[in-house]
Amino acid sequence: MLHTVATVRGVARAFIDRAGEIPQLHIEIDRHNTARYGLNVADIQDLIEIALEGRAATEIWEGEKRCGVVVRLREDDRRDISSIENILVDTPGGLRIPLKQVAYLSIQSGSMNISRESGRRVKAIGVFIRERDMGSLVEVMQQRVQANVKFPPGYFVTWGGEFENQQRAMGRLRIIVPMGVFLIFVLLFNVFNSVKSAILILVNVPFALIGGIVALLLTGIHLSVSAAIGFIALFGQAVLNGVVMVSYFNQLCAAGCSPFQAVLEGALVRLRTVLMTALLAMLGLLPMALSHGIGSEGQKPLAVVIIGGRLSATALTLIVLPTLYLRFAGRSPSAGPPEHGEAVATVGIPNAGP
């Protein structure tokens, strides 16, 4: 299986987690001699446990503190196999014999790590990814393992680690994002008391998504949980731009302006506000977008998405949103501005004539 996943494009390195062997003390109890001396296997096991690991023999009091006294061999003797072999074992007949007469001691190689999960032995393969998104890479690895690797009965494979966390997070986002958009729509409807205005403001969300997607494409960054969180942050910022613009348009229309004049005047007045909010977010996140140090793999996608989304959302909010407002208001911008006298009466522009 290791060779199967190591040859997939995008795998920088595949390895067995903590593979290898280390020297271990192997003790095998001679049951025949143990019975001949009248001993039980449990007696030999207890003696070995006391000698190597230690066991509390008594307790001492130091004021109000109670401390256990552990008995075991010295560290140097625990590392010396000859010292362990010569540990004396008391027999029921009063004879004291060395441990090597009832057990075989040897130094053998053993596994460096034995992992278990839910009572089952586990062998983990670690994979480092380079220049490819995790989702498509794991999908290809799953297909290759299913087609080329045959497991004995009782063996199975699971895909976990960061991929499992990503799948869990994406599953939650599939529920949270639609709920968030719906709640935003409800709040907008409650504020403006108009379905058209609420929908018009929500149109800014795709404006922001366009820039975030293009920014990821240009920088070569794959979609991740961090980037998905950046898109969620864009939703709120895009809605804020829409509220700023649409609320001012409605205010001008309520004051007596025609939709065209309200859009023209409102876009010019709110230009500075929209630009200031966009620049604040982009300049604040620019160091994160340009970072390459430790931890940048989690910060950079979020910053790139927000900066790219703010660029497209700002431009399209100032250009497309006023046009859509005119369509929603029932008047096309081709109808032209109102008469000069009407503009003076409704907006308050000083008359240029004598």
Protein Blocks (a to p, Z undefined) as FASTA:
>chain_A
ZZmmmmpghiabdcdehiaddddddddddfklmmmnopafklmmmmmmmmmnopafbdcd
ehjaccdddddddfklmmpmklmmmpccddfkopacdfklmcccddddddfbdcdeehia
cdddddddehiafklmmmmmmmmmmmmpccdehiacddehjllmmmmmmmmmmmmmmmmm
mmmmmmmmmmnopaklmmmmmmmmmmmmmmmmmmmmmnopacdfklmmmmmmmmmmmmmm
mmmmmmmmmmmmmnopafklmmmmmmmmmmmmmmmmmmmmmmmmmmmmmpcbehklmmmm
mmmmmmmmmmmmmmmmmmmmmmmmmmmnopafklopadfklmmmmnopacfbZZ
